[in-house]
Amino acid sequence: MPFVKANIEAEAKKIQALVEADPEVKRHIDEWDVEYEFRKKLVLARKAAGLTQKEVEILSGLDQRAISRMETETPTSPSIKTLIRYISALGCNLDIVKVAQ
């Protein structure tokens, strides 16, 4: 369906132009992108450790539903303590690294 694809691409370009024109909207989207990527990394780290959410629950003492919420795009954010428990259960550390600009 080339017509549908062309319409989607045209609409995406319009939306991108609107976002770029409004610094506040762009800031919110950039923040969402960072959070989305972080959540993706949590899931990848868990899978790389060969663990299910249920196994992380056992290792961390966190509720499996809390683990699921942490890994998905929900409006809630985990506490630092919860995040550290999750990451520790994976056998990982949390490092803060300055981004090159």
C-alpha positions in Angstrom: 0.0 0.0 0.0 2.3 2.8 -1.2 -0.4 5.4 -0.8 -0.9 4.7 2.9 2.9 4.6 3.5 3.3 8.0 1.7 0.5 9.5 3.9 2.1 8.2 7.1 5.5 9.6 6.1 4.0 12.9 5.2 2.1 13.1 8.5 5.3 12.1 10.4 7.2 15.0 8.7 4.4 17.4 9.7 4.5 16.2 13.3 8.3 16.4 13.4 8.2 20.0 12.1 5.7 20.9 14.9 7.8 19.3 17.5 11.0 21.1 16.3 9.1 24.4 16.3 8.1 24.2 20.0 11.0 23.9 22.4 8.7 22.8 25.3 7.2 19.9 23.3 10.7 18.9 22.1 12.0 18.8 25.7 9.1 16.6 26.8 9.7 14.2 23.8 13.4 14.1 24.4 12.8 13.2 28.1 10.4 10.5 27.1 12.9 9.1 24.6 15.6 8.9 27.4 13.2 7.1 29.7 12.0 4.7 27.0 15.6 3.8 26.1 16.4 3.3 29.8 13.4 0.9 30.3 14.5 -1.0 27.2 18.0 -1.4 28.7 16.5 -2.7 31.9 14.6 -5.5 29.9 17.7 -6.3 27.8 19.9 -6.5 31.0 17.3 -8.9 32.6 17.2 -11.1 29.5 21.0 -11.1 29.2 21.1 -12.3 32.7 18.8 -15.1 31.7 16.1 -14.1 34.2 12.4 -13.9 34.1 10.5 -11.2 35.9 9.4 -13.9 38.4 13.0 -14.8 39.1 13.9 -11.1 39.6 11.0 -11.0 42.0 12.6 -13.8 44.1 16.1 -12.4 43.9 15.2 -8.8 44.6 12.2 -9.1 46.9 10.3 -6.8 44.6 6.7 -7.6 43.5 6.6 -9.0 39.9 3.9 -6.4 39.1 6.3 -3.6 40.2 9.0 -5.1 38.0 6.6 -5.2 35.1 5.7 -1.5 35.7 9.3 -0.6 35.8 10.0 -2.2 32.5 7.0 -0.8 30.6 5.9 2.7 29.6 3.9 3.7 32.6 3.8 7.2 33.9 5.2 6.1 37.3 8.9 6.0 38.0 10.6 3.6 40.4 12.3 4.9 43.5 16.1 4.8 43.6 15.9 2.1 46.2 13.7 -0.1 44.0 15.8 0.5 41.0 19.0 -0.5 42.9 17.3 -3.7 44.1 16.2 -4.6 40.6 19.7 -3.9 39.1 21.5 -5.8 41.9 19.2 -8.8 41.3 20.5 -8.9 37.7 24.1 -8.9 39.0 24.7 -5.4 37.5 25.8 -2.0 38.7 24.4 1.4 37.9 27.0 3.8 36.5 26.5 7.5 35.9 28.5 8.5 32.8 28.8 12.0 31.3 27.6 12.2 27.8 30.0 13.6 25.3 28.6 16.8 23.7 
